[in-house]
Amino acid sequence: MSLPHATWDPTVCPSCGQLHEPQGTHLYDYYQAVDEDLMCQICLQPLVSPLDTRCGHTFCARCLRNYLRIQRQCPIDRKALSLKECQLSSILVRRLLDKLLVVCPNVDYCEEVLPRSELEAHLLHRCRGAVTRCIKSSLGCGFQGPRSALQSHLWECAFRDQASGKNPVSEGEVSTIEIQRREDDQLGISIVGGCDTPLICTVIQEIFPEGAVSQDGRLKPGDQILEVNGDDLTQASHYHAHQALTNFLPVCRLTVYRERAEDSRPIEKEEILKITLMKHKNRQLGIKLVGKRNGPGVYILTLITGSLAASDGRLKPDDRVLEINGQDITYGTQEQAAHIIQTSPERVQFVVSRTSRPQTPDLIRSTSSEMAKLGAFSFDLEAPVCPLLNVCKERLVSFTKDPSETLGISIAGGLISQRGDTPVYVTNINQGGCIGRCRQVKKGDVLLSINGANLLGITHAEAVQQIKLQANVRNLTLKIIEGAETLDGPGNFSPSWMFWLQMPKICQTLKTLTLLRSPSGSLGFSIVGGSDSSHGSLPIFVKSVVPETPAAKDGRLKCGDILVSVNEHSLHQVTHASAVEILRQVDGAVTLSVISWPGTVV
């Protein structure tokens, strides 16, 4: 039987992103075939907010409500039925439905495939095809269109030159902002990442006090840059992103995404189990239940020795009880759970959630002294960090000079330099000086030693002093690493983040910092990479640092940093999942050993 169609306004549904009647069931484009047991027999689509009838059938909540307005009977067996006699389907069924993969409905602008339960948030905050208003709407602009078209509109907006209040950058959302620049203003940021790096996206690493971004005040380290002046950076290489951000325009329009701070530690692996225990007159079930102060729900505290539950062995302490005999107690109390168990005549069927804590592999459980002996604190960078990059090579350069001559080079870097701990590198060369005449050294080369005097692991001032000591020596030998980047012309060379990623391990300086978890358990940063990365075997990189979290407040951990160890656990050659587990499991003070390279200045 078909239902009568009411007159309705064809507006896009915010939950599923498609057109349907206001009270109609949501419509989704499923990425894979769905099991027929998860289909509604009214709309013939996968169930949405499923309801179970007393006669054992399951339908979408909206489908069943609409049907029962016309006929008060089950659509399948025609038995008398009212909405009050129906109940929510089990938590198990609802979670299976939430995990179904769907394609974003804005296919002309977005190719995202994601779990159905995450689609609404995606459409609201992140989808490039989602309808959005102009950032000048408060001044009267009526533009509404896909988020990806906003940049083009802003160039033509009738209100573009009128000042308006600064719209904020919100956590968990895509935001477009305008930053005013004078002709001599730099943006004043450094960036890391790009589609050709393990980070995939372009991220702000630092904000410098004198730049336009700092004066504007809305952006923070860790913000991902999606667009600049209409140029899409989501698929841009590191160098493309740098070039796009360097181009000067008096108004710089940036579309950015700021991650939301985690409410808790990284999501644990969850297993949903259905366990049935049969009652016996002379034996107790033997389950002690408990609630937790930091959240709702009922948990198994312990199993009494010799009881039915203990002998069965399938229930475990700390299991969260989601259902008992089909009754949802996800947010129930101990009293409710105990009453259901006590009044069950012959059997008790549990649905429980169990979060697994896999054992840390033996290879990452060595003591710190053992790891130092094995060299586990320095991953092998004889191959580059990113397989797409080439490795810089060491070389000896010998030349003679007049004792009255200087070397004729400018250098930068060193320990505790303005932008962190880096090797000493050549920023400029006087072509008329002795090094310039020999033409074997170029801007961007890293200096390892001069006449055997080590230039690694020392400050800039100490490096300058070592070079001055050789002023009166006629024959000089420099040990250098050929720079992967160079600069022609009179300007000073400035290395990019990609430049540093290609440095061999002798150039790395290990930095140690300690963070205390927030009350919710969050450290405040996300990671990428690992031995199972799609880019090949990679170290663990810090992808983003979330504002107002322990990592952000401490200030020493930066986007693009490489994590070498966590407390006593080495991250050498571990998978991404293992690294997440290690970070999740460590309690109290969390000590991180990291290698930190400065980002590319814009």
N, C-alpha and C positions, 0 to 999 in steps of 0.2 A: 504494500500500500504506500502510495506517495503522499508526502505531507504537503499541505497548502503552503505556498510561498507568500510571505509577507512583503510589503514594500520596505525596502531598506536602502540606506545610503551607502554606496560602494566605497567605503574608506578602507585603507590598508590596516589589517589587524596588527597591533604592536607585538603580539606574541609569536605569530607564525609568519608575518610579513606578506600575507596574501589576502585577497578579497574573499570575504564570505559573510553570510548573514550575521548580525550582531550576536545572536544566540546560537549560531551554527557551530559545528565542531571545527577545530583548527585544521588547516590543510598543510601538508608537508610534502616535500619532494625527497623521497628516501633514496639513499645512496646504494643500498643493497636490498635484495629481496627479503621480505619479512615473513617469519614463520606464520602459517595460517592460524595457529593457536593463539596468536596475539592480535587477531583481526576482529573488528566489530562487525556483527552480522546485520547491522542496520545501514551503516555508511560504507561497509566493505573496505575500510581503511584501518591501519593499525590503531589500536585503542589509545584514546586520550582521556586522562583522568577516569580510569575504568571503575565501573560499579558492578558488583555482583548481585544477582537476584537471589531470592530465597530458593528458587528452583534450580540454581546452579549454573546460570548463564551469565555472561559478562558482556557489557556494552560500554561505549563512550558515555560519560555522564550527560553531556549535552544531547546526544542522540536519544538516550533513553528518556530524558525529561521531555523533549519535544514529542516523542512517540506517546508517552503516557498522558499527555494533554489531550490526545485524540482517542486513544483506546487504553483502558486501564487493565491491560493484560500483557503477559510476556510475549514479545514478538516471535518467539520460536515455538513454545509449546502451548501458547494461548491460555495459560493458567492466569487466574485473577492476580493482579499485582498492583501495588501502589509504591510510590517513591520511598515512603517511610520504611518499607520492608526490604530496601536495598542497602548495601553497605559498601564502603571502599574496598577495592580489591587488595590482596595481600601486599605487603611491602616488597616482597620478592618480585611479584609481577610488575609493580610500579617502577622498580629499579631497572628491570630488564627493558621496559619501555623507554625510560629516561636515557638509556645508553644507545638507543637506535641512532645510527648516523643519518643525518639529513644534509642536503645541499642548500646553501644560502639562496633564498628566492631572488635576490638581486643579481642574477647570473650575468647581466651585461656589465657589471662593475666588480663583482666579487666571485671568487672561485672557492670559497671556504667550505669545507666539509667538517661537521662537528656534531657532538652528541645533541640529541633533540632538546634536552633540558637546558642547554647553554645557548640555544638560538636566540631567545628573547633578549638576553644581555648583549649578545653579539650585535643584533639589529639596533639596539638602543645606543650602544657606546662605541662600537668599533667598525661596523660595516661601511665600506666606502660608497656603497650604493644606497644607504639609508637616507631618507629625506631629512634635510636639515634647513635651518633658517640662516639668513645672513647675519654676520657678527655685528652689523649696523642696524639690526631689526628694531632696537630700542629707539632709533632715530626716525623710524617710519618705513624702512625698506621692507617690501613685501615678498622678497625672493624666498622660494621654497624649491629645493631640488636635491638631487643626490649629492652626498658629501663630496664626491670627487669633482663635481662641477662648481663647487663653492669658490675655488681659487679663480677660475675664469670669470665668474660673475663679479668678484671683488674688483677686478680691473675696470669694469664698466659700471659699477654701482654708483647711482646718483648721489649717494651719501658718503662716497669714499673719502672725500677730503674734510668731512666734518668730524670733529673730535667727539668721542663718546667715552663713557666709562670703560675702564679696562675689564674685559671679561676674564675670569680666572681660568687657570689650568686645573682641571678637576681630576682626582684620582680615579683610575679605572675607566677613563673616557678619552675619546679623541677630541682635541680642542684646537681651534684655529685662532691665532693671535697675530697682531700687527706690532712690529717694533720699529719705532722711528729712528732714523740714522742720519747724522751729519756726514758730509763728504769725507771727513778725515776719521770717522768712527769705524773701528772694527767691531764685529759681533762680540769678540772677546770670549770665545769658548774654545775648548778642545774637544775633539770627537774621536771615538773608537768605533770599530765594527764596519759593517758593509756586507753586501750579499756574497762577497768573495772571501769572507772570513768566518771563523767559527761562531761569531755573535749573530750573523745573518742580518741584523738590523743596524741602523746608524744611531749611536747613543752619545749623549753629552757626558763627557768625563769630568771636565772642570769648567768653572765660570770665573773669569778674571775680573777683578774689581773695577778696572777703568773702561770696560767694554760696554756696548749698547745693551747687551742682554742683562748684565748686572744692574745697569741703571734702570732698566724696565722692571726688573724684580720678580717676574712671574715664573721663569724657567728655573729648573733645578738640575744638578747632576743626576744622571739616571733617566732623564726624559728621553724617549725615543723620537727621533725626527722622521716624520713620514713624508712631508712635502716642504719645499721651500720655493716660494713664488711660483707655484703651479708645477714645479718639477718634482715628479714622483721619485722619492728616495727609497721606497720599499724594495725595489729590485736594483738599486744602484750599488756599484762597487764603491770601495772606500775612496778611491781617487775621484770618481764621479761625484760622490757626495761632497768631498772637499771643494771641488771646483764649483759646484752649484751654490754652496754656502759662501764662497769667496766673492762671487759676482756682486757688485755693488748696486743697490737700488735704495732710494731714500726711504721707502717703506718696505721692510722685510716681513713677508707673510709666512708664518711657520705653522704647519699642522703637526701636532705632537701627541704622543700617548704617554701617560704617566701610570705606571703600575700601581695597583692598590696594595697597601700593606697587608700582609698575611694576618688573619686573625689567630692563626695557630701555626704549629710547625708544618712543614711540607706534608701533603696528603699521604696518609699511610695506605699501604695495600690492604684492601678490604675484601673479606671473603664472607659470602652469605650462605649459611648452612641451615638445612631443615632436619631436625632430629626428633624422632618420636620415641618416647619411653612408655612401656607398659607398666601399669601399677600392679602391685602384689599386696595382699592383705597383711602379710606378716613382715613386710620390709618397707622402710621409709624411702621416699624419693631422694632425700638427702641433699637438697640444694639450698644454700643460704644466699639470699639476694641482698643487694645494697644499692643505694643511690649515691651519686657523686655531687659534691658541693659545687664543682666548676661546670656543671651542665646537667640537662635533663636526662631522664631515662633510667632504666633498671639494669643492673649488672649482676653477674654471678660472682659472689665474693669467694666462696669456697665450696667444695663438695665433701660431704661427711664420709669418712672412711668406712667401707663396707656397705654403703648405701647403693641403691639401684643406679643412680647417676654416676657414682664413682666406679662401680663395676662395669657399666656400659662404656665409659671412657671417652665418649665423643664430646661432651660438654667440658669447657675449660674455664678456670677462673679468669675473670675480666671480660668474658664474652658479654656483649650487650644484647639483651633480650628485646627483639622487635615485635614478635607476635607469640601468643600462646593460644593454641586451638583456634587459630584464625582471627583472633581479636588483636587489633593493633594497640600495642602499648609502648610505641616508640617514645612517647612523652608521658607515659603512665607512671604510677607510683608502685612502691613495694607492696602496699596493701592490695592494690588492684591485681597485681600479678599473683600474689599469694592466694587470693580468693579464687581466681580462675583455676589454679593448680589444685586447690583443696576440693573444689566442687566438680572436678573432672572425674567421671565414673570409672573408666577403664584405662584410658591412655591420655598422655599429655604430649602434644605436638608443639615443639619450639621452632621458631625461626630466629637465629641469632646472627649478629655481625661480629666478625673476628678480625682484628687488625694484626697483620703478621709483622713480626720483627725478625727478619732473616739474620742468621748468624753472619758476622763479618768474616769474609774469607781470610784464611790463615796468612795469605801473602800480605795483608795490610794490617796485621795485628802485631807486628814486630815492635820491640821497644825502640825508643828514639836513638839509643846508642847503636843498636843493631842496624838501624836504617842508615845511620851516618857511615858505618863501615861499608855497607852495600852500595852507597851512593844513591839511596832512594830519594834523598831530598833534592836531587837535580835530575829531572827527566832528560832523556837523550835529545839534545838539540844539534847533534851532528846532522840530523835531518831537520828541516825547518818546522816551526810550530804548525804552520798551515801548509799542506802538501802542494798548494799552488805556488808557493814562493821558492826562490832559489836560496841556497846557503851562501853567506858571505865567506870569503876565503882569506886566510892569513898570508902575508907576504913580507919579505925583507926588502928594504930600500936603502941603498948605500950611496953616499955622495960626499964631496969635499966642499969646504967653504973657507972663505977668508976669515981669520980670527976676529976681524973687526965687524963682520956681517952678523946680522940676526938671521933666524930661520925664515922669517917673512911669512908667518902664518898666524891666524887667530884661532883660538880654541874655545870650546864651551864644554859643559858637562862636568862630571866628577861626583863623588859622594856628597850628599846633602846640598846639591845644587838647587837652584830656584824651582826646578820642576821635578825634583826627586833624585834618586840614585841612578846615574847612567855612567857609561864609560866616557872618557874624554874623546872628543871628536873635532875635526877640522871644520871651522865655519867659513874661513876665507883664506885666500892665498895671494900674496903679493907676487905677481908674475915676474917682477924684476929681482926678487930675492933668490937665495940659493935653492930653496925647495921649488920655487916657481920655475927656475931655469932647468931643473932636472926633469920636470914634467912626469914624475912617477907617483906623485901624490895629488889627490884631488879633494875638493870639498866633499865632506861626508865620510871620508876615511876615518876609522877609529884608531887611535894611537894606543898600542899595547906597551911599548917600551922605547926608550931612546938610549943607545949605547949600553944596553943591558939593564938600565934602571927602569924598574917596573912603574907603569903609569895606570895600572888597574887597581881598583879598590882604594883610591886616595881622593882627597878633595880637589877642587879646581885650583885652589891656592897652592896646594902641595905639588900638583902637576906643573904649574907655571914655574915653581921653584926648581923642580927637577930639570926642566928645559933650560932655564937660565944657567944652571951649573955647567951645561955643555957649551956655553957661549964661546969659550976660547979653544975648543977642540976643533982640529982641522978635519978629521975623518969621522963621519957620523953614520950610524946605522939605525934606522927606524923599523920597528916591527909594527905592522899595521894590519887592520882588517879592511879589505876593500868595501867601501860603502855601497849599498844597493841602490842608493839614490845620489844624485849630484845636482849641481846648479851652475849653469853658465851665466856669465855676466858679473857685474860688480857687487851684487847683493850678498848678504850673509846666507849661508845654508841653514835651513831649519828642518830637522828630521821629522818624518811622520811616524805615526804609531806602527805602520807596516814596516818601516825601516828597522825598528827595534825588534820586531818579531823574528827577523832573520838573523839576529845575533847568535853566535854559538854560546855554549853554556859557560865558557870562561868569563863572559861579560856580564853574567847575571849576578845580582846582589839580592840575597834573601832578606826579606823584611818580616818581622814577627809582630803580631798585634793580638790583643785579647779583647773579646766582646762578651758582654753579659746579656743573656736573653731578656726580651721584654716579658712583662707578666703573662702575656698570652703564649709565650714560647718562641716568638719570631726573632730571627737574627736580622732580617731585613734586606736580603739580597737573593738573587736567583742565579743559577749556574747553567752553563752549556758545555759541550765537549765530552770527552771520555774516550776510552779505547774502542767503543762501538759506534763512534760518531760517523755520520754519513760522509764527512770530509776525510775519513781515515782515522787512525789512532791519534787522538789529540789529548793534551792536558785539559784540566778542568778550568774553564774561564768564568770569571764573574761577568754575567751579562748585564745586570742592572742592580743599582742600589736604590731602595725605596725610601723616599723622604720620611722624616720623623720616625725612623726605626733605629735600633741600636747601632747598626753599621753606618747609617747616615750621620747620626749624632757624633759618633767617634771620629769620623772624617778621614781616616787613613786608608780604608778599603775603597778602591776605585773601580769603576766599570772598565773591563778589559784586563784586570789583574788576573794572574795565573795562580790558582791554589795548588800548593805543593803538599801540604799536610794539614790535618785537623787534629789537635791534641797529639796523641801518640800514633795516629793513623796516617800512613803515607797514602797519597792519592796518585802515586806512580802507576800507570797502566791499569787503572780501574775503569769500569764501565760507568756511564752516567748514573744509572740506578744505584750502583754501590756507593757512589759519592753522595747522592741524596740521602741514602740510609745512614751513612756515617754522620752527616751533618744533623740528621734528625735525632740520632741516638745520643750524641754527646750532651751531657748535662752540665750545669754550673758554668764556670768560666770556660769559654771556647777560645782556644789559642790557635790562630791561623798563621801558617808560614806561606808567604806569597812572594811572587816576583811581579814588580809593578813597573810598567813602562809608560812614559808620558804620551798622551794622545796628540793628534794632529791639530795644530793651532789654526783657527779660522778668524 
